Amino acid sequence: GGATTAPVAAPEVMQVREQISARIPARTDDRQGWAADIQAALHAQAIAPTLENICSVLAVIEQESGYQADPVVDGLAALSRRELERRARAKRIPQLALGSALKVQSLDGRSYAQRLDSVRTEGQLSELYEEVIGRVPMGSRLLGGHNPVQTGGAMQVSIAFADARLDNYPYPLQGRSARAEVFTRRGGVYFGIAHLLGYQTPYTRKIHRFADYNAGWYA
């Protein structure tokens, strides 16, 4: 048989991606990749790629993450350890017991204490909490059975919001959850756009103000 080639995006798709890429700061890594994910998210949700919509999306990404799919949070490791210690005190778990629990070897070979001390992003912390809840003795009790990381990604979207919008997600999950997808570029952009501009789809038309974005849909 003859050789096959990858399908080429339609000219109108490439034009939209070029319009988006041209408005992304030049310092940004992989501007074409960001533009492709944004265009794909708009198309999948039947949201018009107008200049107003594109600029709204880019403004939120710039504000919330500076074009980082899983942005670094200064001092996150120390803050997270203090939070675990606070939760242990509130549940009358001795600090010695907490220390012992964190010495358990995690799935990547390091102890949970070592991983906790090295977390730099919400995505890393969320993954750590998921393991602690599922594998560490008293982990579920310590965290109340719920991952404390409730927002994340390039547009800082609510995990609960993403989970509620998972049915029409256009990418294969391959065992991953909505939580895991939020911390990828494609997922963070898709669910962030759903939150910001989803009111424009044919299914729901509501009055929405751009300034309301950070108010969130979930407490």
C-alpha positions, -999 to +999 in steps of 0.1 A: +000+000+000+010+036-004+025+057+023+001+076+046+006+111+059-009+129+090-040+149+082-034+186+076-056+211+096-081+230+075-070+265+064-096+281+086-082+262+116-047+273+109-059+309+105-075+308+140-044+292+155-022+319+139-044+346+152-042+332+187-004+326+185+002+361+174-014+374+206+006+351+230+036+368+245+068+361+225+086+348+256+061+319+259+074+284+253+056+266+225+032+293+215+020+271+186+011+244+211-009+268+233-027+282+202-036+247+190-050+237+224-070+269+227-084+266+192-093+230+197-111+238+230-131+266+214-141+244+185-150+214+207-174+236+227-189+254+197-176+287+210-169+313+183-131+321+179-138+359+180-111+383+189-130+392+221-132+355+231-096+348+223-083+379+242-105+369+272-090+334+273-054+347+269-059+373+296-070+347+321-041+324+312-016+352+316-031+363+349-035+329+365-004+310+353+018+331+330+013+304+304+024+275+326+002+243+324+010+236+361+025+268+375+051+269+403+038+282+437+064+298+459+067+282+493+042+255+485+062+227+503+064+246+536+028+257+534+016+221+527+036+207+556+021+232+579-014+224+567-008+186+573+004+194+608-026+216+614-050+188+603-032+163+625-036+185+655-073+191+647-079+153+645-057+146+676-032+127+656+003+129+674+030+146+654+051+116+659+025+094+642+023+119+613+060+118+609+060+080+608+032+080+582+051+103+559+081+080+561+062+054+541+078+048+507+057+063+479+051+049+444+082+067+429+106+053+455+109+084+477+092+087+510+061+109+512+081+133+534+107+137+507+081+143+481+063+168+503+095+187+508+100+189+470+066+199+457+066+230+437+032+229+418-004+222+427-004+193+403+025+176+421+008+183+455-026+170+442-009+137+430+008+134+463-024+138+482-042+112+461-015+087+470-016+096+506-053+091+508-052+058+490-020+042+504-008+057+537-022+044+570-044+072+585-041+092+552-078+092+545-085+103+581-058+130+580-072+145+548-109+137+555-110+114+525-108+144+501-079+159+482-074+195+495-063+208+462-095+220+446-083+243+418-055+241+393-041+244+358-033+272+335-066+289+341-071+279+378-103+261+372-122+242+399-116+204+399-153+199+408-163+220+377-140+200+355-154+167+368-190+179+361-180+187+325-161+155+317-188+139+296-181+159+265-143+161+270-128+156+235-095+139+245-090+102+255-086+099+293-068+065+292-076+060+329-068+096+339-093+116+359-107+151+354-084+161+383-053+148+364-064+164+331-068+199+347-031+199+353-023+193+317-022+221+292-050+207+270-072+200+300-066+232+319-074+252+287-105+232+279-121+233+313-110+269+318-126+280+286-158+260+296-159+281+328-151+314+312-171+312+279-193+282+282-224+304+285-219+311+248-226+276+236-260+269+219-271+250+250-268+277+276-269+314+271-266+334+303-254+369+311-218+366+321-192+391+330-155+385+325-148+400+359-169+372+375-144+345+364-124+344+396-155+342+418-157+306+408-187+283+404-179+261+433-172+270+470 
